[in-house]
Amino acid sequence: MKINAIGETLQEEFMALIVQKYGGTSVGTIERIESVAAKIKKYQDEGNQLVVAVSAMSGETNRLIALAEQISERPDRREMDVLVSTGEQVTIALLCMALHKIGCKARSYTGGQVRILTDSAHSKARIQSIDGEKIREDLQNNRVVVVAGFQGVDEEGNITTLGRGGSDTTAVALATALKAEECQIFTDVDGVYTTDPRIEPRARRLDRITFEEMLELASLGSKVLQIRAVEFAGKYNVPLRVLSSFEEGQGTLITTEEEGMEEAKISGIAFNKDEAKLTIRGVPDQPGVAYKILGPISDANIEIDMIVQNVGSDDTTDFTFTVHRSEYAKALEILRGIAGELEAREVKGDDSIVKISLVGVGMRSHAGIASTMFAALAKEAINIQMISTSEIKVSVVVDEKYLELGVRCLHQAFQLDADPVSV
């Protein structure tokens, strides 16, 4: 096994197959593409086989979408996939040219050429299979294989795309199909942090984190990795490593839970600013009332996040739930529309809230996490409006003006910038 540069792990038994992914900022200019080529060559020179998935150059996908919108307000989705997939095609060709220039054999492929087979859901397709025969043949001939991320083809040969961030999923799927030693995601950050360093400057980079924790962090607002990519990697147990394109380091390894990992009770703090809260008060407390409230919301394709129901002494109930802030006005209109039918006393809404979440597999075996969280927030006079818990997560809704203060006081309470403390 080999790897290094600097994923470490160097033994001489066999050559390691690594799948790497470089995002739009990593290949945003010719100079950066040449820098990526030099990094790839270094890995290959250390004895590794390389398959590389790339995104379009930063800004290119937005430029292509803007062109389409100049022609039509609602472009055909099939033709949109044909259009936006060209961004990655430019990158794979330029990267291979840069590799050839420094004496590295390389060959580029679109998603269709390596038969990344997807369903036919244009703009949000899901990968069904990958034919790795061409890739394996190139690897045996000591070539670096460069594959266009974000795209594939359906059974009829139509070009499809996987949605924003889909290059992460392409890389993980390639690593799965080829049984790669590791899938490395190169981006503009050097790993996964205990929280956003822009909010808490003392945030610490994690050496490793579990798939489960990363999936929670991604779903709760952390934008380091695409959720589907983490799900895919966890399902097929593909070790993921987040690394910086611009500086050396070991990054963060995302893997299965191992003995000793439970010692870290909290791995990170995530937050989501795109939350809004709705409340309907004084609804009769009877079977089916939750469906009568949430059914019309669901029928409007509005996703619901947290739900709290309180039963009063007068046989009525108050029902509160959160939605994405962009859906707030629509959900509030629907709720007001059904309030009369339900004989509700009042309908209220609030689109100035945020959700702050603690995440850690160590919560399973350590009591006191929630009470420490609540005490830390209370000390700063931060009122908790809603609470949601799971095996490895505690989330609270607070007023958005307390976002930074809340994150910082929790980071300090759990000493995430130092060694974890007992709770």
KEZA-246386 format. One record per residue (C-alpha): z negated, y, x negated; chain; residue number from 1. Coordinates in nm, 4 decimals. Layout:
BEGIN
> Z | Y | X | A | NUM .
...
END
This chain:
BEGIN
> 0.0000 | 0.0000 | 0.0000 | A | 1 .
> 0.0772 | 0.3540 | -0.1141 | A | 2 .
> 0.0620 | 0.6929 | 0.0571 | A | 3 .
> -0.0946 | 0.9892 | -0.1186 | A | 4 .
> 0.0358 | 1.3480 | -0.1460 | A | 5 .
> -0.2573 | 1.3702 | -0.0496 | A | 6 .
> -0.3233 | 1.1072 | 0.2174 | A | 7 .
> -0.4856 | 0.9041 | -0.0652 | A | 8 .
> -0.4889 | 0.5196 | -0.0465 | A | 9 .
> -0.2911 | 0.4014 | -0.3480 | A | 10 .
> -0.2607 | 0.0289 | -0.4159 | A | 11 .
> 0.0384 | -0.1510 | -0.5586 | A | 12 .
> 0.0823 | -0.4487 | -0.3274 | A | 13 .
> 0.3707 | -0.3164 | -0.1171 | A | 14 .
> 0.5628 | -0.0050 | -0.0312 | A | 15 .
> 0.4180 | 0.1908 | 0.2621 | A | 16 .
> 0.6380 | 0.3070 | 0.5472 | A | 17 .
> 0.5345 | 0.6536 | 0.6638 | A | 18 .
> 0.6711 | 0.8477 | 0.9588 | A | 19 .
> 0.6388 | 1.2242 | 0.9238 | A | 20 .
> 0.6986 | 1.5031 | 1.1732 | A | 21 .
> 0.7643 | 1.8668 | 1.0858 | A | 22 .
> 0.7349 | 2.1291 | 1.3590 | A | 23 .
> 0.9337 | 2.4439 | 1.4202 | A | 24 .
> 0.7296 | 2.6740 | 1.1971 | A | 25 .
> 0.7488 | 2.4175 | 0.9140 | A | 26 .
> 1.1324 | 2.4327 | 0.9217 | A | 27 .
> 1.1648 | 2.7903 | 1.0446 | A | 28 .
> 1.3724 | 2.9198 | 0.7533 | A | 29 .
> 1.6026 | 2.7779 | 0.4848 | A | 30 .
> 1.3269 | 2.8339 | 0.2289 | A | 31 .
> 1.0821 | 2.6329 | 0.4395 | A | 32 .
> 1.3354 | 2.3549 | 0.4939 | A | 33 .
> 1.3796 | 2.3332 | 0.1171 | A | 34 .
> 1.0011 | 2.3252 | 0.0745 | A | 35 .
> 0.9795 | 2.0371 | 0.3255 | A | 36 .
> 1.2535 | 1.8536 | 0.1340 | A | 37 .
> 1.0524 | 1.8863 | -0.1888 | A | 38 .
> 0.7417 | 1.7507 | -0.0128 | A | 39 .
> 0.9368 | 1.4533 | 0.1258 | A | 40 .
> 1.0818 | 1.3739 | -0.2173 | A | 41 .
> 0.7324 | 1.3792 | -0.3656 | A | 42 .
> 0.6169 | 1.1172 | -0.1133 | A | 43 .
> 0.9232 | 0.9029 | -0.1845 | A | 44 .
> 0.8772 | 0.9328 | -0.5607 | A | 45 .
> 0.5237 | 0.7980 | -0.5147 | A | 46 .
> 0.6754 | 0.4772 | -0.3751 | A | 47 .
> 0.6801 | 0.5328 | 0.0014 | A | 48 .
> 0.9561 | 0.4754 | 0.2534 | A | 49 .
> 1.0072 | 0.7835 | 0.4726 | A | 50 .
> 1.1268 | 0.8386 | 0.8277 | A | 51 .
> 1.1110 | 1.2041 | 0.9273 | A | 52 .
> 1.1248 | 1.3539 | 1.2779 | A | 53 .
> 1.1874 | 1.7275 | 1.3033 | A | 54 .
> 1.1781 | 2.0006 | 1.5644 | A | 55 .
> 1.4240 | 2.2848 | 1.6071 | A | 56 .
> 1.3714 | 2.5861 | 1.3819 | A | 57 .
> 1.1038 | 2.8149 | 1.5297 | A | 58 .
> 1.2439 | 3.0340 | 1.8061 | A | 59 .
> 1.5679 | 2.8369 | 1.8391 | A | 60 .
> 1.4790 | 2.6518 | 2.1609 | A | 61 .
> 1.3734 | 2.9783 | 2.3263 | A | 62 .
> 1.7017 | 3.1369 | 2.2154 | A | 63 .
> 1.9027 | 2.8545 | 2.3719 | A | 64 .
> 1.7053 | 2.8738 | 2.6968 | A | 65 .
> 1.7653 | 3.2501 | 2.7109 | A | 66 .
> 2.1400 | 3.1914 | 2.6731 | A | 67 .
> 2.1375 | 2.9519 | 2.9672 | A | 68 .
> 1.9410 | 3.1954 | 3.1819 | A | 69 .
> 2.2058 | 3.4620 | 3.1197 | A | 70 .
> 2.4497 | 3.2362 | 3.3022 | A | 71 .
> 2.2289 | 3.0886 | 3.5739 | A | 72 .
> 1.8767 | 3.1443 | 3.7074 | A | 73 .
> 1.8517 | 2.7694 | 3.7676 | A | 74 .
> 2.0728 | 2.5863 | 3.5167 | A | 75 .
> 2.1553 | 2.2214 | 3.5794 | A | 76 .
> 1.8827 | 2.0150 | 3.4113 | A | 77 .
> 2.1268 | 1.7651 | 3.2597 | A | 78 .
> 2.3249 | 2.0461 | 3.0944 | A | 79 .
> 2.0023 | 2.2130 | 2.9804 | A | 80 .
> 1.9112 | 1.8940 | 2.7939 | A | 81 .
> 2.2556 | 1.8923 | 2.6320 | A | 82 .
> 2.2018 | 2.2544 | 2.5263 | A | 83 .
> 1.8439 | 2.2543 | 2.3959 | A | 84 .
> 1.8832 | 1.9248 | 2.2079 | A | 85 .
> 2.1257 | 2.0978 | 1.9693 | A | 86 .
> 1.8383 | 2.2849 | 1.8039 | A | 87 .
> 1.7058 | 1.9670 | 1.6430 | A | 88 .
> 2.0584 | 1.8619 | 1.5431 | A | 89 .
> 2.0880 | 2.1750 | 1.3292 | A | 90 .
> 1.7554 | 2.0994 | 1.1580 | A | 91 .
> 1.8285 | 1.7356 | 1.0728 | A | 92 .
> 2.1590 | 1.8280 | 0.9076 | A | 93 .
> 2.0107 | 2.1160 | 0.7060 | A | 94 .
> 1.7135 | 1.9043 | 0.5934 | A | 95 .
> 1.9423 | 1.6235 | 0.4744 | A | 96 .
> 2.1535 | 1.8780 | 0.2841 | A | 97 .
> 1.8366 | 2.0084 | 0.1177 | A | 98 .
> 1.7342 | 1.6529 | 0.0252 | A | 99 .
> 2.0801 | 1.5769 | -0.1201 | A | 100 .
> 2.0571 | 1.8954 | -0.3261 | A | 101 .
> 1.7447 | 1.7670 | -0.5059 | A | 102 .
> 1.8854 | 1.4189 | -0.5639 | A | 103 .
> 1.7271 | 1.2396 | -0.2674 | A | 104 .
> 1.9412 | 1.0035 | -0.0603 | A | 105 .
> 1.9063 | 1.0875 | 0.3097 | A | 106 .
> 2.0840 | 1.0365 | 0.6394 | A | 107 .
> 2.0384 | 1.2208 | 0.9689 | A | 108 .
> 2.0487 | 1.0816 | 1.3230 | A | 109 .
> 2.0293 | 1.2307 | 1.6688 | A | 110 .
> 1.8084 | 1.0578 | 1.9229 | A | 111 .
> 2.1124 | 0.8918 | 2.0750 | A | 112 .
> 2.2399 | 0.7591 | 1.7432 | A | 113 .
> 1.9228 | 0.5595 | 1.6795 | A | 114 .
> 1.9146 | 0.4657 | 2.0469 | A | 115 .
> 1.5887 | 0.6259 | 2.1513 | A | 116 .
> 1.6222 | 0.4999 | 2.5071 | A | 117 .
> 1.4462 | 0.7023 | 2.7775 | A | 118 .
> 1.4332 | 0.7191 | 3.1537 | A | 119 .
> 1.6584 | 0.9718 | 3.3295 | A | 120 .
> 1.3990 | 1.2416 | 3.4009 | A | 121 .
> 1.5770 | 1.5366 | 3.2395 | A | 122 .
> 1.3509 | 1.7833 | 3.0541 | A | 123 .
> 1.0511 | 1.5473 | 3.0769 | A | 124 .
> 1.1890 | 1.2031 | 2.9911 | A | 125 .
> 0.9700 | 0.9197 | 2.8695 | A | 126 .
> 1.0640 | 0.6856 | 2.5859 | A | 127 .
> 1.1258 | 0.3242 | 2.6863 | A | 128 .
> 1.2478 | 0.1663 | 2.3606 | A | 129 .
> 1.3882 | 0.2383 | 2.0142 | A | 130 .
> 1.6498 | 0.0400 | 1.8236 | A | 131 .
> 1.5259 | 0.0482 | 1.4633 | A | 132 .
> 1.8112 | -0.1528 | 1.3062 | A | 133 .
> 2.0008 | 0.1418 | 1.1533 | A | 134 .
> 1.6798 | 0.2967 | 1.0275 | A | 135 .
> 1.5624 | -0.0238 | 0.8575 | A | 136 .
> 1.9006 | -0.0671 | 0.6910 | A | 137 .
> 1.8843 | 0.2859 | 0.5487 | A | 138 .
> 1.5270 | 0.2377 | 0.4305 | A | 139 .
> 1.6311 | -0.0794 | 0.2447 | A | 140 .
> 1.8944 | 0.1328 | 0.0695 | A | 141 .
> 1.6261 | 0.3794 | -0.0408 | A | 142 .
> 1.7377 | 0.6539 | 0.1977 | A | 143 .
> 1.5103 | 0.9002 | 0.3750 | A | 144 .
> 1.5916 | 0.8779 | 0.7460 | A | 145 .
> 1.5796 | 1.2104 | 0.9326 | A | 146 .
> 1.5704 | 1.1840 | 1.3120 | A | 147 .
> 1.6012 | 1.4626 | 1.5698 | A | 148 .
> 1.2749 | 1.4892 | 1.7602 | A | 149 .
> 1.2293 | 1.5788 | 2.1261 | A | 150 .
> 1.5347 | 1.3865 | 2.2486 | A | 151 .
> 1.6871 | 1.0544 | 2.3465 | A | 152 .
> 1.9466 | 0.9064 | 2.5810 | A | 153 .
> 1.9204 | 0.7252 | 2.9117 | A | 154 .
> 2.0957 | 0.3998 | 2.9982 | A | 155 .
> 2.4112 | 0.5874 | 3.0990 | A | 156 .
> 2.4287 | 0.7699 | 2.7660 | A | 157 .
> 2.3120 | 1.1073 | 2.9005 | A | 158 .
> 2.1167 | 1.3203 | 2.6544 | A | 159 .
> 1.7547 | 1.3651 | 2.7632 | A | 160 .
> 1.4641 | 1.5680 | 2.6271 | A | 161 .
> 1.0939 | 1.4855 | 2.6245 | A | 162 .
> 0.9447 | 1.8242 | 2.7124 | A | 163 .
> 0.7752 | 2.0844 | 2.4951 | A | 164 .
> 0.6048 | 1.9286 | 2.1931 | A | 165 .
> 0.8146 | 1.6153 | 2.2373 | A | 166 .
> 0.8838 | 1.5813 | 1.8644 | A | 167 .
> 0.5233 | 1.4621 | 1.8220 | A | 168 .
> 0.5956 | 1.1838 | 2.0698 | A | 169 .
> 0.9218 | 1.0971 | 1.8929 | A | 170 .
> 0.7362 | 1.0562 | 1.5635 | A | 171 .
> 0.4649 | 0.8357 | 1.7151 | A | 172 .
> 0.7232 | 0.6224 | 1.8965 | A | 173 .
> 0.9185 | 0.5748 | 1.5723 | A | 174 .
> 0.5973 | 0.4783 | 1.3908 | A | 175 .
> 0.5217 | 0.2263 | 1.6654 | A | 176 .
> 0.8693 | 0.0720 | 1.6676 | A | 177 .
> 0.8858 | 0.0486 | 1.2871 | A | 178 .
> 0.5206 | -0.0603 | 1.2436 | A | 179 .
> 0.4561 | 0.2297 | 1.0067 | A | 180 .
> 0.1427 | 0.2519 | 0.7962 | A | 181 .
> 0.0726 | 0.6035 | 0.9230 | A | 182 .
> 0.2257 | 0.8806 | 1.1324 | A | 183 .
> 0.1772 | 1.2218 | 0.9737 | A | 184 .
> 0.2135 | 1.5378 | 1.1832 | A | 185 .
> 0.2799 | 1.8406 | 0.9618 | A | 186 .
> 0.2105 | 2.1729 | 1.1279 | A | 187 .
> 0.0847 | 2.5249 | 1.0532 | A | 188 .
> -0.2821 | 2.4169 | 1.0497 | A | 189 .
> -0.4442 | 2.1855 | 0.7957 | A | 190 .
> -0.6165 | 1.9559 | 1.0426 | A | 191 .
> -0.8308 | 1.9354 | 1.3550 | A | 192 .
> -1.1285 | 2.1719 | 1.3561 | A | 193 .
> -1.4645 | 2.1603 | 1.5330 | A | 194 .
> -1.3336 | 2.4550 | 1.7367 | A | 195 .
> -1.0735 | 2.7304 | 1.7102 | A | 196 .
> -1.1414 | 2.9151 | 1.3794 | A | 197 .
> -1.0168 | 3.2359 | 1.5417 | A | 198 .
> -1.3171 | 3.2196 | 1.7762 | A | 199 .
> -1.5705 | 3.0752 | 1.5300 | A | 200 .
> -1.4863 | 3.1491 | 1.1641 | A | 201 .
> -1.7385 | 2.8844 | 1.0525 | A | 202 .
> -1.5457 | 2.6067 | 1.2267 | A | 203 .
> -1.5181 | 2.2983 | 1.0065 | A | 204 .
> -1.2167 | 2.0767 | 0.9524 | A | 205 .
> -1.2859 | 1.7178 | 1.0569 | A | 206 .
> -1.1984 | 1.4374 | 0.8141 | A | 207 .
> -1.1444 | 1.1982 | 1.1029 | A | 208 .
> -1.1681 | 1.1800 | 1.4791 | A | 209 .
> -1.1063 | 0.9061 | 1.7359 | A | 210 .
> -0.8016 | 0.8836 | 1.9617 | A | 211 .
> -1.0358 | 0.9179 | 2.2580 | A | 212 .
> -1.1918 | 1.2380 | 2.1269 | A | 213 .
> -0.8539 | 1.3869 | 2.0320 | A | 214 .
> -0.7151 | 1.3083 | 2.3760 | A | 215 .
> -1.0096 | 1.4866 | 2.5372 | A | 216 .
> -0.9736 | 1.7877 | 2.3061 | A | 217 .
> -0.5994 | 1.8063 | 2.3736 | A | 218 .
> -0.6456 | 1.7830 | 2.7507 | A | 219 .
> -0.9237 | 2.0445 | 2.7417 | A | 220 .
> -0.7223 | 2.3123 | 2.5649 | A | 221 .
> -0.6777 | 2.2186 | 2.1972 | A | 222 .
> -0.3064 | 2.2603 | 2.1192 | A | 223 .
> -0.2885 | 2.0857 | 1.7809 | A | 224 .
> -0.1115 | 1.7775 | 1.9227 | A | 225 .
> 0.0858 | 1.6968 | 2.2364 | A | 226 .
> -0.1255 | 1.4898 | 2.4793 | A | 227 .
> 0.1483 | 1.2291 | 2.5315 | A | 228 .
> 0.1724 | 1.1720 | 2.1561 | A | 229 .
> -0.2019 | 1.1045 | 2.1292 | A | 230 .
> -0.1865 | 0.8696 | 2.4308 | A | 231 .
> 0.1053 | 0.6812 | 2.2742 | A | 232 .
> -0.0685 | 0.6528 | 1.9367 | A | 233 .
> -0.3926 | 0.5332 | 2.0942 | A | 234 .
> -0.2154 | 0.2758 | 2.3113 | A | 235 .
> -0.0368 | 0.1185 | 2.0123 | A | 236 .
> -0.3102 | 0.1936 | 1.7549 | A | 237 .
> -0.0893 | 0.4050 | 1.5271 | A | 238 .
> -0.3043 | 0.6030 | 1.2791 | A | 239 .
> -0.2200 | 0.9739 | 1.3139 | A | 240 .
> -0.2861 | 1.2344 | 1.0469 | A | 241 .
> -0.2609 | 1.6101 | 1.1039 | A | 242 .
> -0.1617 | 1.7947 | 0.7848 | A | 243 .
> -0.0500 | 2.1419 | 0.6808 | A | 244 .
> 0.3111 | 2.2023 | 0.5795 | A | 245 .
> 0.2020 | 2.4932 | 0.3640 | A | 246 .
> -0.0958 | 2.3715 | 0.1622 | A | 247 .
> -0.2187 | 2.0469 | 0.0081 | A | 248 .
> -0.5042 | 1.8508 | 0.1622 | A | 249 .
> -0.6040 | 1.5272 | 0.3345 | A | 250 .
> -0.5908 | 1.6784 | 0.6837 | A | 251 .
> -0.7546 | 1.4976 | 0.9756 | A | 252 .
> -0.7065 | 1.1264 | 1.0453 | A | 253 .
> -0.6990 | 1.0278 | 1.4134 | A | 254 .
> -0.7816 | 0.6615 | 1.4494 | A | 255 .
> -0.9890 | 0.4031 | 1.6330 | A | 256 .
> -1.3648 | 0.4296 | 1.6530 | A | 257 .
> -1.5239 | 0.2643 | 1.3514 | A | 258 .
> -1.8758 | 0.1701 | 1.2537 | A | 259 .
> -2.0643 | 0.4813 | 1.1474 | A | 260 .
> -1.8490 | 0.7236 | 1.3434 | A | 261 .
> -2.1087 | 0.7346 | 1.6208 | A | 262 .
> -2.3371 | 0.9251 | 1.3827 | A | 263 .
> -2.1495 | 1.2458 | 1.4650 | A | 264 .
> -2.2712 | 1.3165 | 1.8160 | A | 265 .
> -2.0360 | 1.6097 | 1.8801 | A | 266 .
> -1.6938 | 1.6234 | 1.7167 | A | 267 .
> -1.5680 | 1.9476 | 1.8602 | A | 268 .
> -1.5766 | 2.2263 | 2.1155 | A | 269 .
> -1.2669 | 2.2873 | 2.3265 | A | 270 .
> -1.2041 | 2.5684 | 2.5715 | A | 271 .
> -0.9475 | 2.6514 | 2.8355 | A | 272 .
> -0.8779 | 3.0100 | 2.9410 | A | 273 .
> -0.6270 | 2.9107 | 3.2104 | A | 274 .
> -0.8832 | 2.8256 | 3.4791 | A | 275 .
> -0.9488 | 2.9660 | 3.8274 | A | 276 .
> -1.2165 | 2.8718 | 4.0820 | A | 277 .
> -1.1951 | 2.8508 | 4.4606 | A | 278 .
> -1.4795 | 2.7994 | 4.7098 | A | 279 .
> -1.4796 | 2.7281 | 5.0828 | A | 280 .
> -1.8238 | 2.7680 | 5.2404 | A | 281 .
> -1.9890 | 2.6445 | 5.5548 | A | 282 .
> -1.7551 | 2.3556 | 5.6298 | A | 283 .
> -1.8951 | 2.0831 | 5.8618 | A | 284 .
> -2.0411 | 1.8004 | 5.6535 | A | 285 .
> -1.8513 | 1.5044 | 5.7948 | A | 286 .
> -1.6263 | 1.2206 | 5.6725 | A | 287 .
> -1.2784 | 1.3297 | 5.5694 | A | 288 .
> -1.3610 | 1.6939 | 5.5047 | A | 289 .
> -1.2779 | 1.6662 | 5.1331 | A | 290 .
> -0.9318 | 1.5342 | 5.2190 | A | 291 .
> -0.8761 | 1.8112 | 5.4747 | A | 292 .
> -0.9503 | 2.0654 | 5.2008 | A | 293 .
> -0.7773 | 1.9073 | 4.9022 | A | 294 .
> -0.4901 | 1.7319 | 5.0832 | A | 295 .
> -0.2909 | 2.0519 | 5.1473 | A | 296 .
> -0.3595 | 2.1669 | 4.7892 | A | 297 .
> -0.2259 | 1.8378 | 4.6531 | A | 298 .
> 0.0734 | 1.8482 | 4.8899 | A | 299 .
> 0.1674 | 2.1800 | 4.7278 | A | 300 .
> 0.1776 | 2.0030 | 4.3862 | A | 301 .
> -0.1251 | 2.1970 | 4.2620 | A | 302 .
> -0.3384 | 1.9996 | 4.0153 | A | 303 .
> -0.7135 | 2.0083 | 4.0706 | A | 304 .
> -0.9549 | 1.9846 | 3.7783 | A | 305 .
> -1.3302 | 2.0108 | 3.8446 | A | 306 .
> -1.4866 | 1.9574 | 4.1889 | A | 307 .
> -1.8396 | 2.0382 | 4.3102 | A | 308 .
> -1.9722 | 1.9798 | 4.6621 | A | 309 .
> -2.3104 | 2.1053 | 4.7845 | A | 310 .
> -2.4601 | 2.0003 | 5.1195 | A | 311 .
> -2.6799 | 2.2527 | 5.3005 | A | 312 .
> -2.9719 | 2.1982 | 5.5364 | A | 313 .
> -2.7605 | 2.3026 | 5.8388 | A | 314 .
> -2.5210 | 2.0060 | 5.8134 | A | 315 .
> -2.2530 | 2.2132 | 5.6447 | A | 316 .
> -2.1116 | 2.1859 | 5.2944 | A | 317 .
> -1.9819 | 2.4256 | 5.0295 | A | 318 .
> -1.6823 | 2.2918 | 4.8400 | A | 319 .
> -1.5731 | 2.4368 | 4.5031 | A | 320 .
> -1.2848 | 2.3312 | 4.2799 | A | 321 .
> -1.0810 | 2.4647 | 3.9887 | A | 322 .
> -0.7044 | 2.4911 | 3.9401 | A | 323 .
> -0.4729 | 2.6285 | 3.6714 | A | 324 .
> -0.4814 | 3.0075 | 3.6791 | A | 325 .
> -0.1075 | 3.0266 | 3.7427 | A | 326 .
> -0.1621 | 2.8337 | 4.0699 | A | 327 .
> -0.4612 | 3.0444 | 4.1818 | A | 328 .
> -0.2852 | 3.2766 | 4.4279 | A | 329 .
> -0.0960 | 2.9910 | 4.5914 | A | 330 .
> -0.4095 | 2.7750 | 4.6246 | A | 331 .
> -0.6128 | 3.0653 | 4.7648 | A | 332 .
> -0.3465 | 3.1302 | 5.0296 | A | 333 .
> -0.3492 | 2.7630 | 5.1330 | A | 334 .
> -0.7297 | 2.7555 | 5.1486 | A | 335 .
> -0.7413 | 3.0666 | 5.3674 | A | 336 .
> -0.4785 | 2.9090 | 5.5912 | A | 337 .
> -0.6925 | 2.6018 | 5.6662 | A | 338 .
> -1.0293 | 2.7826 | 5.6821 | A | 339 .
> -0.9991 | 2.8564 | 6.0550 | A | 340 .
> -0.9114 | 2.4962 | 6.1386 | A | 341 .
> -1.2177 | 2.3784 | 5.9440 | A | 342 .
> -1.4430 | 2.6484 | 6.0986 | A | 343 .
> -1.5418 | 2.7621 | 5.7482 | A | 344 .
> -1.7723 | 3.0615 | 5.7089 | A | 345 .
> -1.6044 | 3.2016 | 5.3966 | A | 346 .
> -1.3334 | 3.1507 | 5.1365 | A | 347 .
> -1.3816 | 3.2974 | 4.7886 | A | 348 .
> -1.1860 | 3.2864 | 4.4635 | A | 349 .
> -1.2407 | 3.3814 | 4.1011 | A | 350 .
> -0.9663 | 3.3871 | 3.8386 | A | 351 .
> -1.1829 | 3.5249 | 3.5572 | A | 352 .
> -1.3521 | 3.2035 | 3.4433 | A | 353 .
> -1.3162 | 2.9723 | 3.1422 | A | 354 .
> -1.4079 | 2.6106 | 3.0752 | A | 355 .
> -1.6009 | 2.5221 | 2.7584 | A | 356 .
> -1.6363 | 2.1544 | 2.6649 | A | 357 .
> -1.8334 | 1.9498 | 2.4136 | A | 358 .
> -1.6528 | 1.6336 | 2.2994 | A | 359 .
> -1.7887 | 1.3401 | 2.0981 | A | 360 .
> -1.8001 | 0.9611 | 2.1132 | A | 361 .
> -2.1600 | 0.9862 | 1.9910 | A | 362 .
> -2.2663 | 1.1078 | 2.3354 | A | 363 .
> -2.2571 | 0.7464 | 2.4516 | A | 364 .
> -2.5619 | 0.6547 | 2.2482 | A | 365 .
> -2.7515 | 0.9840 | 2.2178 | A | 366 .
> -2.9497 | 1.1457 | 2.4974 | A | 367 .
> -3.0200 | 1.5168 | 2.5114 | A | 368 .
> -2.6691 | 1.6507 | 2.4482 | A | 369 .
> -2.6361 | 1.8216 | 2.7873 | A | 370 .
> -2.9882 | 1.9678 | 2.7806 | A | 371 .
> -2.9285 | 2.1132 | 2.4323 | A | 372 .
> -2.6023 | 2.2641 | 2.5572 | A | 373 .
> -2.7652 | 2.4184 | 2.8642 | A | 374 .
> -3.0580 | 2.5535 | 2.6619 | A | 375 .
> -2.8241 | 2.7189 | 2.4098 | A | 376 .
> -2.6259 | 2.8896 | 2.6857 | A | 377 .
> -2.9415 | 2.9960 | 2.8696 | A | 378 .
> -3.0783 | 3.1537 | 2.5508 | A | 379 .
> -2.7733 | 3.3833 | 2.5510 | A | 380 .
> -2.8107 | 3.4528 | 2.9267 | A | 381 .
> -2.4811 | 3.2752 | 3.0031 | A | 382 .
> -2.4801 | 3.1494 | 3.3615 | A | 383 .
> -2.3248 | 2.8058 | 3.4233 | A | 384 .
> -2.1134 | 2.7992 | 3.7402 | A | 385 .
> -1.9917 | 2.4364 | 3.7351 | A | 386 .
> -2.0654 | 2.1222 | 3.5313 | A | 387 .
> -1.8552 | 1.8119 | 3.4711 | A | 388 .
> -1.9440 | 1.5128 | 3.2531 | A | 389 .
> -1.7929 | 1.1901 | 3.1248 | A | 390 .
> -1.8915 | 0.9332 | 2.8621 | A | 391 .
> -1.7759 | 1.1551 | 2.5759 | A | 392 .
> -1.7531 | 1.5033 | 2.7305 | A | 393 .
> -1.9650 | 1.7735 | 2.8926 | A | 394 .
> -1.7740 | 2.0688 | 3.0417 | A | 395 .
> -1.9100 | 2.3885 | 3.1927 | A | 396 .
> -1.7416 | 2.6782 | 3.3721 | A | 397 .
> -1.8651 | 3.0258 | 3.2787 | A | 398 .
> -1.7454 | 3.3838 | 3.3203 | A | 399 .
> -1.4542 | 3.4488 | 3.0840 | A | 400 .
> -1.6340 | 3.7408 | 2.9164 | A | 401 .
> -1.8736 | 3.4855 | 2.7657 | A | 402 .
> -1.6056 | 3.2658 | 2.6046 | A | 403 .
> -1.6539 | 3.3670 | 2.2417 | A | 404 .
> -2.0323 | 3.3972 | 2.2667 | A | 405 .
> -2.0534 | 3.0586 | 2.4398 | A | 406 .
> -1.8411 | 2.8785 | 2.1801 | A | 407 .
> -2.0296 | 3.0348 | 1.8907 | A | 408 .
> -2.3780 | 2.9639 | 2.0249 | A | 409 .
> -2.2869 | 2.5993 | 2.0946 | A | 410 .
> -2.1280 | 2.5633 | 1.7509 | A | 411 .
> -2.4557 | 2.6847 | 1.6024 | A | 412 .
> -2.6770 | 2.4791 | 1.8343 | A | 413 .
> -2.5074 | 2.1563 | 1.7249 | A | 414 .
> -2.4667 | 2.2755 | 1.3638 | A | 415 .
> -2.0986 | 2.1849 | 1.3575 | A | 416 .
> -2.0435 | 2.3955 | 1.0479 | A | 417 .
> -2.2977 | 2.1779 | 0.8611 | A | 418 .
> -2.4285 | 1.8219 | 0.8773 | A | 419 .
> -2.4933 | 1.7062 | 1.2356 | A | 420 .
> -2.8566 | 1.7198 | 1.3476 | A | 421 .
> -3.0516 | 1.4863 | 1.5700 | A | 422 .
> -3.0727 | 1.5850 | 1.9339 | A | 423 .
END
